[in-house]
C-alpha cells in the first residue's frame, strides 16, 4: 500500500493516513521509496512555520472539505524504487528531505556521484539546500552503523553547526556568553557543544534540568523560573524554544546584545505583538540556509559539507551516550511519533526513528 500521512494545517494534532495510488515516473523522473526517518521537534518547527517559510510547499497535499492539509517534511533515507532517468540507478540509497509518505516523485538534475537535486517545477522557488539528495556512498558524514543518529541529529546538527558558525563568524556580537533556551533539545545542545569558546548558559524546564546538566556542554544550567535571577552580563540570546513570554523575560532581565529565534519547541506559546519593543537587540529569525549560502561563497562548493562532516565526527561519538533510540514502524508508528513530539511529551533522552 502506498500512503500519505496528512495533517490539518489549522490544527496540527488532527492527522489522517490516506491510501494513495503508486507513483509512476515519466521520462527523466524517479520514484523514491521512503525508508527510515527521524521525528524531532525540528519537524514541529517545519509545520509551525510551514506557511511563513513555505515548508508546506515542498510536498504539497490537496485540501479536503476546505481544510488545508500538509505533509510534514522529514529527514531520512530513501531508496530509488523506479527510475526513468538514465543517470540514476534503481536501488540507490539516498539521504535527504522527505515527506510523511511512503513514496516521493522527484526529477533529478545535476546528477553526479554525490547525488542530485530535485528540479521538480513546484520546488524551484524554495531554498536550494532542501532540494539535494545525497548518496550514502559519497557522503563524507555517512556511517552505516550510525544511521539512526544521522536521521535524528544530522538536520538538527546542520542547524546547530550553522548557528554556532553564525555566532562565531560575528564575534559573538561582542558578548562573552550565550543564553540558549530549550537547552535539553538536540538543536540547542548541538550548538552549545560547538560554541566551546564562550560561556554557555542553558535554560530548560525543571524536569529536564538533571539531563541538561549531565550533558556537560553548558557552563551553567537554569530553569525557566530562574530567569529573573540570571547574572546581568553581555549575552547573545539563542531562542530555540520559540516561547515569546520567555523571550520577553530574558530580554527584560538581560537586554541581550543580539537575539536569534531558531525554532519553536514551545510551538503553542502565544505570539508577542510587541517583540520589536523588547529591551536589547530586536529578535531576528535565524535561517540556516542563509549562513550556508554565505559559507558556500567563502568555503567553496563542498566546504560546508566537509566542515560539517568534521564537526559531526566529533559530535556523534559523544551524542551516542545522550540518546535512547526508539524505533517505530509503518504509518501508524510515524503518526504516533508525530503526535507525541507535537505534544511535547517526548523525554529528552528519547529519539524517535521510524522504519517505513
Buried (B, 14 or more C-beta within 10 A) or exposed (E): EBBBBBBBBEEBEEBEBBEEEEBEBEEBBBBBBBBBBBBBBBBBBBBBBBEEBEBBBBBEBEEEEEEBBBBBBBBBBBBBBBBEBEEBEEEBBBBBBBBBBBBBBBBBBEBEEBBBBBBBEEBEEBBEBBBBBBBBEEBBBBEEEBBBBBBBBBBBBBBBBBBBBBBEEEEBBEBEBBBBBBBBBBBBBBBBBBBEEBBBBBBBBEEBBEBBBEBEBBBBBBBBEEBEEBEEEBBBBBBBBBBBEBBBBBBEBBBBBBBBBBBBBBBEBEEBEEBEEBEBBEBEEBBBBEBBBBBBEEBEEEEBBEBBBEBBEEBBEEBEEBBEBBEBEBBEBBBBBBBBBBEEEBEBBBBBBBBB
